[in-house]
Amino acid sequence: MNKKATSKKKEDNPSAEEPLEKETTANTEVVEESPTEAEASEDTLEFWKEQAMRQAAELENFRKRMTKEKSEAIIYANQRLIESLLPVLDNFEMGMQAAQGDESSMIYQGMLMVQKQLATFLEDLGVVTIETKVGDIFDPAIHEAMSQEESTEIKPEHIIRVYRKGYQLSGRLLRPASVIVSKVEDAE
């Protein structure tokens, strides 16, 4: 009877030995991976690491580009205003040349102070006058040829006269200098 009772107990109440064996076997099967599955996991991990690095690099490039565009926007924000101011500056300088005959007059002294303030204002904004003198070589990148004239004194492709000053804003051409360029004399 003892054997029957023990076997009946095992049937009615499963022992802890049998399920533990099954669970342990099942766990070892799940934990143990085949070599191809392990390589696939490593490949997947490498793929996602590379993706993360690419995304981080793209984000850094985006930040640099936005910083550069922001600084350029700040520098060139006043470009239209400055371009509109240049003809006024030209007329003011013509007035200065006309008033230069009487340098002791109060009008001339006042205009000279205003001219200095304008120059300081433009310099603070990053505006630079393109230095153009008679005899300089013609550069189409910064000069605008109004016409050509024959000259025996100045070499061909050099500046004879400057009509209007040119200006740059932080390295960018605002307005080219308007000039007359010498050309080779026509042989008749």
Phi, psi and omega in degrees: 000329181295320180293319180294318181295321180291318179291325178294322179297320180295323180288314182289318183237100184300141182285163181285343183288315184293308180297326179296320178297317181294317180295317180298317179296318181295320180293319180292330178291321182288317183290317181285124179250154177284159182303325181290325178292322178295318178295321179296321178295318178295320177297318179296317178298315178299319180301313182289328174297315179297318178298317180297318179294319178296316180296321178295319178294318178297320179296318178296317177298320178298316179298316179297317180296318179294321178297316179296314180297323179295315181293322177294321179298321179293316182296315187263010181297325184266012185301314181296319178299315181295317179299324178287333181281336185300317177297326177295318178297319177300313180295323178296318179293325175295322176295323178296319179295321179292322182279352184295341180298327180239078185291345180273352182288151180292328179296313180297317179298319178295317179295324179295320177295318178296320179298319178295320179294319178297318179297318178295318179300312181294321179297320178296330178278353180095013180275130181235136176283134176282114182288114180230125181235159174298132180099347176291153178286142180289128178238109183297345179287333182233354180241149174241118181280118178281323177192177176237144178226151176283144180212135176268339183272328185246137181298154177301149180066025175243161185278129177267314181218152175250119179275319186213138180291153174253158183221149174235147176243107180050047178088349179262134182290121174273311181208130178287156175285132179271124187222164170255132185249143179279151176226168180292140178294140177285131177274123181247000000 
